[in-house]
Amino acid sequence: MTDKANDQARHKERMQQQKEKVDKRIAAATDDKGLLLVITGNGKGKSTSGFGTVARAVGHGLSAKVVQYVKGTWACGERDLLEKLGVEFHVMGTGFTWETQDKEKDIKAAQTAWQASKKWLTDPSVELVLLDEITYMLTYKYIDIDDVIETLENRPSNQHVIVTGRACHRRVIELADTVSEVRPVKHAFDNGIKAQKGIDW
């Protein structure tokens, strides 16, 4: 047998072993339920990942809703696109807390956004809810962590939820099925490059 043939045979054997491992894991995954996914960390891409999953879900015909915390009234490419596809949004609308500098106003807006979230988190016809940047509201204690946990625990069994934002509360992480942490390596903004339309917003 030639060296090339030997290499091909070894490759085929390794891939067959890998396939058997993957097939075994797939066969063992028998639970079917709504997932709680957390995308946290200090790197760029948390909301981007969340919205990508919403787009994927809508592409498969799922009903999706989005609540945007820590967002103002400026243009949002994801919202502009997804609303055309029937995805309903609730936008907190006050922007960053360091912009408003009005704690009472921010708390009221956060609690209104949370009530919109709860409405969708108790509706069995809603198959996916994105709680974009809700982690900040928990960090600032603008909404009650006990209420959030209870609502997530008691949501419809088929409903998927995505939580995004930095420093996710440990209780949300403990409850989650999947947690991803986005780690910063480099960021253009740190080198004086302004946020780019269609890339950063």
N, C-alpha and C positions, 0 to 999 in steps of 0.2 A: 504494500500500500504506500502511495506517495505521501510526502509531507503534507501536501494540500488536502489529500483525502483523510489523513490522520487528524488534521486540524478540524476539518468539517465534522468528522465523527465525534470528536471531543466536544465541539460546540453543540452538536445535536443532543448529546447526552446531558450536558449542563442545562440546556433549555428544557429538555424533557423533565429533569428534576425540578426546575423552577416552576414549570407548568403544573406539576403534581402538587407542589406546595400551595400555589395560588388557587388551584381548583379545590383543594381541601379547605382553605380558608373561606372560599365562596360558599361551599356546601355547609359550612358551620354557621354562617350568618343567616339565621332563619327568622329573627325578629323583624317585624315590619311596623314602624311607628314614625311619628313626626319627630324630627331631630331639632335639638337646640345647638346651634353652632356659634362659637365665639371667635371673633377675629380681633386680636388685641396686639399690643406692642407699640413701640415708638417709631417704627418705620412707616414709610409711605405705602399706601395700597390697601388699607383696611376697608374703607368705604368702596373703593374700586372693586375689591373682591366680592363684597356684599351685593353690589349692584350687578356684577357679572352673574352671580347666582340667581338673582331676580330675573335677569334676561333669559337665562337658561330655563328657569321654571316656566316663564311665560311662553317660551318657545315650545315647551311640552304641553301647553294648554292649562297650566295651573293658574289658580286665582291668587294674585299677590297684592299686598298693600305695603306702603312704606311710610314710616314716621321719621322725619329728619329733625333730630335735636341739634343744637348748636349751629343752626343754619339761618342765614338772613334771607333777604328778598332778592339777592342777585341771581343772575342766570345760572342754571344748573343743567348741563348737557344731558345727564342721566334722566332727570325729571322730564325735560322737554321730550325726550325720546319715549320713555316708558308711559307717560300719560297718553300719548297717541295710541298706545297699545292697550289702553284700558286700565292701567295700574293707577289706583287712587293714592294720593299723597296727603299727609298732614305735615306741614312745615312749621316748626316752632317759631321761626320768623324774627327772633330778636337778634340773631347773630351771636358773635362771641361775647362772653360775659365781660371781657376787658374792653369791649367796644361800648356796650350799653352803660357799664358802671352803675347799674341800677339793680341791686339784688332783689328787691321786692318784685320788680317787673319780670326779672328772669325766672324767679320761682313760680310766679303765676303762669307764665308762658310754658314752663316745664311741666307743671301739673296739668295744664290744659292738654298738652301733647301726650302726657301719660294717660289721660282719660280717653283720648282718641286711640291710643295703643290698646288699652284694656277692652274697648269696644270690639276691635278686630281680633284680639287674643281670646275672646269668648265666642267668636262666630265660627261655627263648624264649616261654613261654606268658604272661608278664607284658608287657603292651603299654605301660604307663606307670608310671614310678616318680617320685614326688615326694620329693626330698631337701630337706625344709623346714629352712632355717637351717643347713645344713651348712657354709656359708662361715665361720662362727665357729670351727668345729672345725679348719679349715685355718689360720685366722689364729693361733689359740692353739697350733698344731702338735700337737693332740691326736690327729690321724690323719695319715697320710703322704700328701703330695701326689702322689708318684710312683705310689703304689698306686691312688689315686683316678683319676688320669689314665689309667693302664693299664686299669683296670676300665671306665671310660667308653668308651675307644677300642675295647675288645674285647667290648662288650655285644652282644646279638643285634641284627641289622641292622634289624629292624622295631620296635625298642623306643624309645619316647620317654622322655626324662628331663627333669625340671624341677629346677633348682637355685635356691634362694632364700637371701637374706641379704645383709647389708651387706658392702662391701669384698670382693667376690668376687676370688679369686686370679686373677692375669693369665693363668695357663696354662689355667684353666677357661674364661675368657672367650675366649681364642684358639681353643680347641677347639669352642666353642659355635657352633650354627647361627644362633641368634637371641638377642640380648642387649637387655634393656630396663633402663633406669635410672630408678628412681622418685625424683623430686626433691621435697624438702619445701618447701612454700610457707607453710602454717600448720598447726598441730596444736593441737587442743583442750587436750591435756595441758599444753602450755606455758603455757596461760592458767588453769591450776588446775582444769581439769575432769577428773574421774576417769574411768577407762576404763569404757565402757558395755557391758553385757551385750548380746550379739547384734550389736554393731557392732565392738567392739575384741577380743572373745574369745567 
